[in-house]
Amino acid sequence: MPAPSGTVTSGQLPPPVQPGMTPDAQGNFPAAPGTEDQTFMDPNAPSDGSSIQSVTTAAPVTREAMVGAWKVTTGGSSCQMFMALTKWTGGFRAASRGCPGDAANVAAWDVQGQQVVLSDSGGNKVATLFSSGNGSFNGQTTSGAAITLSR
């Protein structure tokens, strides 16, 4: 019977970085031209504000740019997601095919500022993603799993 070897650890990953960017002497990445800083709270963080993070995101996301088919990677698997501009609870209609975990529950999507929010049929947030380059979005589900949308 195969058994895992070594130890498993968990922790918060740093925000995604624009391709071609290099860190300065302190290990910080400069903001790409035309980007803005956005502050958000980790949904699992304490309510005292001690876990506020700043994320640099790419150019503003438009709803029109999100319409169509996407490849979704989460939980070590890939699947498909389709987004339309049909109004739906939680924003606009979305449908997934063959997605594992939280991604299987996605029924809606919307753009809120510079982030893409995926929701279930009840309008509850399933995942939040930020642009990580042309045609690619990275984020996290509400249960803490990494999720990526790409074309």
C-alpha positions in Angstrom: 0.0 0.0 0.0 1.6 3.3 -1.0 2.0 5.8 1.8 3.0 9.5 1.6 6.5 10.3 2.8 7.7 13.6 4.4 5.7 16.2 6.2 2.8 18.3 4.9 2.6 22.0 5.9 0.1 24.7 5.1 0.3 28.5 5.0 -0.8 31.6 3.1 0.7 31.9 -0.4 1.9 35.3 -1.6 -0.3 37.1 -4.1 0.3 36.3 -7.8 3.0 38.2 -9.7 2.9 39.6 -13.2 5.2 37.6 -15.5 8.6 39.2 -16.1 8.6 41.1 -12.7 11.6 40.7 -10.4 11.8 41.4 -6.7 13.7 44.3 -5.2 16.4 43.7 -2.4 13.7 43.2 0.2 11.9 40.5 -1.9 9.0 42.9 -2.8 7.7 43.0 -6.4 7.1 46.5 -7.9 3.6 47.3 -9.1 3.1 46.8 -12.9 2.2 49.9 -14.9 -1.5 50.6 -14.8 -2.2 48.6 -11.7 -3.8 49.5 -8.4 -3.4 48.2 -4.9 -6.5 46.6 -3.4 -6.8 45.7 0.3 -9.0 42.8 1.4 -9.6 40.6 4.4 -8.9 36.9 4.5 -12.4 35.5 5.2 -10.8 33.1 7.8 -8.8 35.9 9.5 -9.6 37.3 13.0 -11.9 40.2 13.0 -9.4 42.5 14.7 -8.0 43.6 11.3 -4.6 42.0 11.9 -4.6 40.0 8.6 -5.3 42.8 6.1 -3.3 42.1 2.9 -2.6 44.3 -0.1 -2.8 42.6 -3.5 -1.6 44.2 -6.8 -4.0 43.3 -9.5 -3.9 43.8 -13.3 -6.0 46.2 -15.3 -9.7 46.4 -14.5 -11.8 43.4 -15.3 -14.8 43.8 -17.6 -17.9 41.6 -17.7 -17.6 41.3 -21.4 -14.1 39.9 -21.1 -15.3 37.1 -18.8 -18.1 35.8 -21.1 -17.4 32.4 -22.7 -15.6 29.1 -21.9 -12.8 28.8 -19.2 -10.5 26.1 -18.1 -10.7 25.7 -14.3 -7.9 24.2 -12.2 -8.7 23.4 -8.6 -8.1 20.6 -6.2 -5.5 19.0 -8.5 -8.1 18.6 -11.3 -9.1 20.5 -14.4 -12.7 21.1 -15.6 -14.6 23.6 -17.7 -16.8 26.6 -16.8 -19.0 28.7 -19.0 -20.0 32.2 -18.2 -22.9 34.1 -19.8 -24.4 37.6 -19.4 -27.8 36.2 -18.4 -28.9 37.8 -15.1 -28.9 35.2 -12.2 -28.9 35.1 -8.4 -25.4 36.4 -7.4 -24.8 38.2 -10.7 -24.7 36.4 -14.1 -25.3 32.8 -15.1 -22.4 30.3 -14.9 -22.2 26.5 -15.4 -19.4 24.1 -14.6 -18.8 20.7 -16.1 -16.8 18.1 -14.3 -15.5 20.4 -11.6 -14.5 19.0 -8.1 -15.2 20.5 -4.7 -16.4 24.1 -4.4 -16.1 24.7 -8.1 -18.9 22.2 -8.7 -21.3 24.5 -6.9 -20.7 27.6 -9.1 -23.9 28.8 -10.7 -23.2 32.5 -11.0 -20.3 35.0 -11.4 -19.8 38.8 -11.3 -17.1 41.4 -11.5 -16.7 43.4 -8.3 -14.0 46.1 -8.7 -11.0 44.3 -10.0 -12.0 40.8 -8.8 -14.1 38.1 -10.2 -16.5 36.5 -7.7 -18.0 33.1 -8.3 -21.2 32.2 -6.4 -23.5 29.2 -5.8 -27.2 29.1 -6.8 -28.2 30.8 -3.5 -25.9 33.8 -4.2 -23.3 32.7 -1.6 -19.7 33.4 -2.5 -17.8 30.3 -3.6 -14.5 31.9 -4.8 -12.7 35.2 -5.4 -10.2 35.6 -8.2 -7.8 38.3 -9.4 -6.3 38.8 -12.8 -2.8 37.3 -13.1 -2.2 38.1 -16.7 -3.9 38.1 -20.1 -6.7 35.5 -20.0 -5.8 34.1 -16.5 -7.2 34.6 -13.0 -6.0 33.1 -9.7 -7.7 33.0 -6.4 -9.1 31.0 -3.6 -12.3 29.3 -2.7 -14.1 30.1 0.5 -12.9 26.7 1.9 -9.3 27.8 1.2 -8.5 25.8 -2.0 -6.5 27.5 -4.8 -8.5 28.0 -8.0 -7.4 29.2 -11.5 -9.4 30.3 -14.6 -7.6 30.4 -17.9 -8.4 30.4 -21.6 
